[in-house]
């Protein structure tokens, strides 16, 4: 061994020995030691102590049901995780299920502690405002772009991430599953092919309509590097995806090329500045182009009907011909407005009226800024509501030959809780442009899964929503190609089976008590770009004086989030005994069907006739 190496090692050992001696002999004055101990105890105990004081005060004010601090909720609810509720199978057979519920409960409990922390609620809005105002920094759900445009992070990740058809990406997505949440089916082509084949058996055409994310059309609002871009940004797999579907005869209405062409032609923004969705003028434009695209696949009207269509009010949005649809080769898109109008079948007499609305975008809400902030003020727009001759808002028609499956891009300007008005959404504008009734199944979020699941449940219940349909338009956000669950689904029409679940008759209201056998998870406020949510609850062993109700079970939909705040229903747990007022789902479906909703895992329960539930106050009747 070289002398220099030995000497260096000896010096290192000496330094280590000296450090050990210094640590072991560290001296501190008693007064300073006391101050440090008190500070440490204050930091460790002050946060939960203040939380307990605030929660106790809320209990006195009637906002909480128990004086037990939230930190002990986990232990208070532990017995319900393994204790069988009435009607459940033997507990020995449910060990795996109990473990799944426990893990999901731990996950939910941690989220609740974080969201309802007094310190967190006091500090986060101000800290986020400082970062957004002076540093241009968003949070885990939102990016801040140029000119105070906001972008939804999952949408940007869809564009900048790996190709959604890459097998390595599929393997990563399959690892996203856990004990309480199954892994998604990552290949959109498999789901689309299956759906296309099921519809083709009934001589129904499927039109796939991916709506591009905002950063795809306006990348220049994210970075100046993209100024003057002539083509939409796309995920690396997008073109391959579109070409593969078209090669198999599946119709794809590619909205991205249309929006880039309109942006280049008008110079106007196609999307809202602080929201994930498109502007109302964009909605009308795309609806008009889709009406032209669909016209060749529908029966030609009689000459008299064609003259009637040409003599209409003429309030449709005219635009120059854009030629054939890119990569499709179908006629219709390059037709003049009069030629396309002549193809439209006679339908309802509709008119449009302009209405001024203003709202703060959903991404601005995700930033969780202080109340009253002016950094991202409400954005004004003019919507054009579609009305019938009698002045009533447009309504879908189950007898129509076109069915639209859509997500929040169809609901925006149609679903009032989204904040941007009513009766002016994509389906309403398409119905107006085509001069014909249209049926719809729309649901916020989960465009890859939710609306197909709605249709599958309707068919499984014996309700043929595809009867008389010639075209099904499947609209979904393009980000679903990367993050959606493209589960395969059976679209078989089944015979109606006797209902084993209680549901009130239309116009009836029933007050019952029951045990929560299972409840679907509710999203944390601020983690999804929707401020309202509906949760599914399986109630068993119902208590009521009426023998037809007593001892029954029910599938109950309840509002679990309202304006980004959890309702009491979001905190229900398995094994809870709750009291609710039940109404027929048919009485409220028009208002709540389009809300983002979480479903139970049990398919048999999903097929049950649902009821609408609201918390019951006061003594039981």
Secondary structure, DSSP 4 states (H G I P E B T S, - for coil): --HHHHHHHHHHHHHHHHHHHHHHT----HHHHHHHHHHHHHHHHHHHHHHHHHHHHHHHTTS-S-SS-GGGHHHHHHHHHHSPPTT---GGGGHHHHHHHHHHHHHHHHHHHHHT-HHHHHHHHHHHHHIIIII----SSEEE-GGG-EEEHHHHHHHHS--TT-HHHHHHHHTT--SSSPPP---HHHHHHHHHHHHHTTT-EEEEEEEPPHHHH-GGGT-GGGTT--S----TTHHHHHHHHHHTT-EE--HHHHHHHHHHHH---SB-TTSSSBPHHHHHHHHHHHHHHHHTTSPPPPHHHHHHHHTS---S-------SPTTT--SSTTS-HHHHHHHSPP---EEEEEEEEEE--HHHHHTTPPTT--TTPPEEEEEEEEEETTSPBP---TT-SEEEEE-HHHHTTTSGGGSS-SS-SHHHHHHHHHTS--EEEE-SS-TTTHHHHHHHHHHHTT--TTTT-SEEEEEEETTHHHH-----------PPPPP-B--PPTT-EEEEEEEEEEE---PPTTSSS-S-EEEEEEEEEEE-SSTTTTT-BEEEEEEEEETTEE-GGGG--TT-EEEEEEEEHHHHHHHHTTSEEE--S-HHHHTSPEEEEEE--SS--
